[in-house]
Amino acid sequence: MKIITIDQFEKLPKKGPIAGKSLEVDKLYYIRDIRNKTNPVFIGRYVKPVVYYNDNSVSYNYRFEDVQCLVNPSKYNQQPRNTYGNIDKYYEVLYPTPTKLDIQNKKATISELRHFISEKKAEPHDETPTISFMGKDYRKVRDKFNNRSNRSNHRSSLSSSRSSRKRLSRSTSKPSSSKTRSSRKSSKRSSSNRSYYRSSSSSHRSY
């Protein structure tokens, strides 16, 4: 709630001060805290009285709900309470009665609104109107989003197909390399065997 000054509070329409015993349930009241030096003003809805029994006397406090600070002359925050006593001053909240000008303006506004609605109803509409619950802008953004998502999905599918092709080519190239290695080893063995036989034959000839 907006904090106002004490002068603004004095100009508000209100009834009172009212004694605590005369408060009525479910009515809004201004509560002026006299016990506080700065005399802050709160507003709240009256709920019920709270009775305290002493030895030979009975005291009353008054409980409110939805209490908010309205006037705060102090520079510190005022924390509203739920119960207030007999010392505090209570004022019934009165709403200002509307003037003739207010009533005329209200009637003119209602008539203009009805005229606008009747005109819109009389206008021809297509079977599929261009204005949906979300509006044109929503559909444009939705189509752009769908197009972008489709493009990104297409790109991701292309990249996945390319990666799968690369994997297949690598897997096919590996056995060929192993074959070439084995052929190289076999060729080396055959060449070593040939050289051995040649050396052995030359030694026999020399004998």
N, C-alpha and C positions, 0 to 999 in steps of 0.2 A: 504494500500500500504506500501511496505517496505521502511523504511527511509534509505537513503544513505548519504554519506559524500559529501562535496563540491568537493573533488578531483575526486570521482567517477562520479559526475555530469559533470565535465569538460571533462571526457573521453567519455561521451555518444555521439553518432552521432546526430548532430542537425544543424540547419541552422539559422544563425542570428548573432547578434541581428537584429530584424525586427521592423520597426516603427509601431505604433498602427494602422495607417491608411492603412497599407498594409496587415493587418490580413485578412485571408479568412475564411468564415463561414464553420463550421463543421470540422475544422482541429484541431488537438491536438497541444498545445503549452506549452512550459515551461515558467513559469512566475517568474521572479526574482524580488522580492519586494525590490527595492532600498531604499524606504522610511524607511524601518525597519533597525535598526542598525546592526542586525545580518544577514541581507540579506538572508532570507529563500527563497526557491524555491518551487513553486507549479506547478502542471500540471492540465490542464483543456481544455475543448472543447469550442472554440470560437462560440458565438451565434450571437451577433449584437452590433453595437455601441450605446452608449447613449449620446444624444446631450443635452448640457446645453447652453441656450441663456442668456448672460449677457446684459448690456446696449449697449456696442459697440463691443462685441466680442462673439465668439462661442467656447466652450470647449467640449472636447470629453472624455468620459470614455468608457471602453470596457467590455462587459458582457460575462461571461463564465459560463459553467455549469459542474457539476460533478468534481468540483475542489477538489484536494487532495494535502496534503503536501508531498513533495518529499525529500527536504533537510531542516533540522532544526538544525542550529548550536547552538541554545539556549537550555537551560535546561528546559524551559517551553514549554508547548504545543502551537503550532501556529494554530490559527483558520483561515481557508481559507475564503476569501470573494468571492463574485460573480462579482464584478466590480473592474477594475483596470484602472489607468490613463496613461498619456503619459510619466511619469517619469520612470515607470517600464520598464524592459527589457523583450522582448519576443523572444523566440527561437522556431522555428518549430521542432516538433518531427520527426526525421527520423529513419526509421527502417533499421537495417543493411542488406545489400544485402547478400544472401546466397552464400557461396563459392562452388567450385566444389565438395569438399568433403561432404558438407552438402547435396547437391543435390544427390550425389551417395548414401549416407546413407539413404536418404528418399526413393529413388527408390528401394534399397535393402529391406528395411522394407516393402514396399508395395508388392513387389514380394513374400516375405516370407509369408505375411499374406494371399495373394491369394492362394498360394500353400497349406497352412494349411486348408483353407476353402474348397478347391477342394478335399483334402484327406478325410476330415470329411464327405463330401457329398457322396463320393464313398464308404465309409464303409457300410456294411450291417446293417440294422436296423430291429428290430422286429416290429410287428404290434403295440404292446404297449411298447414303449421304456422305459428303466429303468430310464432315466433322464427326469424329467418333468420340467416345468417352475420353480418350487420351489426347485427341487432337491431331492435326496434320504434322506438327513438329515431331511428335512421338513416332509416327509412322516413318518419317524420313530418317530419323536416327536409327530406327529399328532396321530399315532396309540397308542402310550403310553398314551397320554392324553385321548383318547377315552376309552381305557381300564380302566384307573383310574376313569374316570367319571362314567362308567358303574358299576364298583365295589362300588363306593360311593353311587350310586343310589340304588343298590341292598341292601347295608347295611342300608340305610335310610328306605327302604321299610320293611326290617325285623324288624327294631326297631319300626317302626310305627305299624306293626301288633302286636308286643309284647305289646306295650302300649295299643292298643285297647283291647287286650285280658285281660290285667290287669284291665282295666276299666269295662269290662263286668263282670269279676269275682267279683269286688267290688260291682257293682250295684246289682248283684244277691245275694250277701251275706247280704246286708242291710235289705231286707224284712224278711229274716230268723231270723236275730237278733231281729227285732221288734216283730216277732211272739213269739220267746222264752220269750221276756220280757212280752208280754201280757199273755202268759201261766203261767209265774211265778206269775204275779199279780193275775190271776184267782185262782191259787192254794192257794195263801196266803189268798184270800177272803174266799174260801171254808173252809180252816182250821180254820179261825177265826169264821165262822158261826158254825162249828161243836163244837168248844169249848164253844160258847155261848149257844147252845142248851143243851149241857151236864150240864152246870152250872145251867141252868133253871130247868132241870129235877131233879137234885139233891135237889134243893131248895123245889120243890113241894113234894118230898118224905119226906123231913124232917117235913113238916107240917102234 
